[in-house]
């Protein structure tokens, strides 16, 4: 059984963040959503909990990072092919986020790009050809 992972992200505007996550392919789980939070399901294994910054603060005694100023996490999302990576970054950039914080990574066996959501959280969608990766990363024979 796949155990779900819930990634809690502080956001300034829950409706704006919700619309962005819907645009990139998430669906809202209304059971765990309300005025201060949206549960945005990426897959059966991953849900992004978009928590208003004030609500997020109630879960931690530490300062809450401003993701537009510092990097608090890099969220890697595996996709089925290069075209899906490009489509996701393009959708994110045209839906209130920004695309390509760094140059595109193309290692032959792995292809990746970046985008941010409207609150600055960094995502790294990527495609990896596992067979080609195994060959490329095999230890050299002595």
Residue, then its C-alpha position, 0 to 999 in steps of 0.5 A: x500500500x502506498x503511504x500518502x505524503x502531505x507537503x505543507x506549504x505556507x501561502x499568502x492567498x489560499x484562493x490564488x494558490x488553489x487556482x495555480x495548483x489546479x492549473x498544474x493538474x492538482x485536484x482539491x480534496x474538499x474534505x480537508x480544505x476551507x478558508x485557511x487551507x486547500x488540500x491539493x492532490x497531485x497523485x494518490x501518494x502526494x498532496x500539497x497542503x496549501x496553508x495560509x501563512x497565519x494558519x501555517x504559523x500555528x504548526x511551528x515555533x520557528x520562523x516561516x520562510x519567505x520562499x521568494x527570498x530563500x529556498x526552503x525546499x526543492x520538490x522534485x516531481x517525476x513525469x512520464x516524458x520530456x514533453x510532460x516536463x516542458x508542458x508543466x513548466x509552461x503551464x506553471x509560468x502562464x498560471x501565476x508562477x515562474x519558469x526556469x529558475x536555472x538552466x534546463x538540465x539535460x543529461x541525456x538519461x535525465x531531463x529537468x526544469x524548474x518552476x515556482x508557484x506564486x509564493x516562490x516554492x521551487x518545483x523540479x519536474x523531471x523525466x528519467x529514462x531508468x535504463x539509460x540512467x543505469x547504463x550511464x551511471x554503471x561503475x567503470x570496470x577496473 
